[in-house]
Amino acid sequence: MKIVTCVAPVNIAVIKYWGKRDDKLILPLNDSVSTTLSTEHLCAKTTIMISSEFQSDRLWLNGREENCENPRIQNCLREVYALSRIYEIDGDISAIARQGSGSACRSVLGGFVQWNKGDQDDGSDSLATQLAPANHWPEMRILILVVHEKHKKISSKIGMEQSVKTSELLKYRVSHCVPQRIQDIKQAILNKDFERFAEITMKDSNQFHAVCLDTFPPAVYMNDVSHAIVNFVHCYNKLKGHNALAYTFDAGPNACLYMKEHDVPKVLGLLSVIFPFPGEEDSYIKGISINKDTIPQETQAAFGMEQQIEGSLKYIIHTRLGNGPKKLESQNEHLLTESGVPKNLVV
Ligand code: DP6
């Protein structure tokens, strides 16, 4: 019997992946760039166990058993991720992760990561590479703003299939915009040029959502609160006189904000004023603890944005960049018992 437990991070794209050139192999139409977040505050934890006594593959997700016949699960099980540690394989695991979900391939590396679309039909060159490690830009901070989701959302898989079929703007984005943006954001990252990084990140998020609206029928991911957050960021940048804060939104209403460490107290102070929270401070702001600024009345008046309805934001996670997946050595970390079933089974 062998058992291994790993934690894998969340990554947030600043140049978005949207649209596949091969649906089966999960090969993208364009390169994308992301930041890998620290596993301290957000992560996926996986335990893998192999034993000659097991009759078949079984898989539990959040304590519930899943059907192993799902093709994406099958593709991953064939080559699976944490198994590379069990068998002590040191190969490229981004190609395996990609077959579970495209954007996941960027989570196998820390810091700033590029997923190269590749040109080969078999996907052999569609891999993730690190642009810079997390400690290249240690001042970078991230706030995840979790928004109430009222509608059942269209999955990324379905949304991007429809965009590829129907959006003219997607074609233009892929051929005319993304290649230059990839070059520009790489430069901005290497030069630690936050202004440029922020501008490209916001423009790419906006274009991605414009593509979603250009899809027929449209894929609507941002809601009124998301748009209020966009407005908040532009008001903040106007107040500061430069792009000190950036937003990006994926296939849902939650926002991811980038800023440098010294801006965090002010941004959190203003967020608490504009998006008031009905409960305790501790349950509003999670993650790295920090004292937010108290915002004087004059600044509130000069900010140029009305206070939103109390409770518009569910909570905020304050985090930083991280180093990618890691193996947990303690026996207590395993999610499976010695007989190979989850310790916390949901029935
Ligand atoms: C908007 O990786 O979830 O987050 O490959 O079909 O599993 P599949 O899609 P997925 O799409 C992520 C889309 C995105 C942008 C991004 O992360 O680059």
Residues whose N, C-alpha, C, O or C-beta is under 5 A from the ligand:
A	BS01	DP6	A13 I15 K16 Y17 S32 G100 S101 G102 S103 A104 S156 K157 D250 A251
